[in-house]
Amino acid sequence: SRALTNIILNAIQAVKDKKPKIEIFLVVKEKSVLISIRDNGQGMSEEIKRNVFKPYFSTKSTGSGIGLAVAKKGIENAGGNIWFETKEMEGTTFFIKLPKK
């Protein structure tokens, strides 16, 4: 739940000059669950994409910059994967795939 909270909070904060629109989708398959969290924010530059999961990396003036690093570690420790797709000025979608137990 902490990983989802971190990703959703980042998605909301990624939206600058318009009303945030966050879409969350859940797909349940036989052996896995796929969660996607899509925002209508600024998207990410190449530099941000390279660093987004690094501890203490942040583009904001507040916060510690460990949210996504902690989320990634927790998801991977649970046997899952996290990745994202982004387009500058259009938004970002994070994907979390977890095994069903």
PyMOL commands that set and color helices and strands:
alter all, ss='L'
color gray80, all
select helices_A, chain A and resi 2-13+46-51+67-77
alter helices_A, ss='H'
color red, helices_A
select strands_A, chain A and resi 23-28+32-38+81-87+91-99
alter strands_A, ss='S'
color yellow, strands_A
deselect
rebuild
show_as cartoon
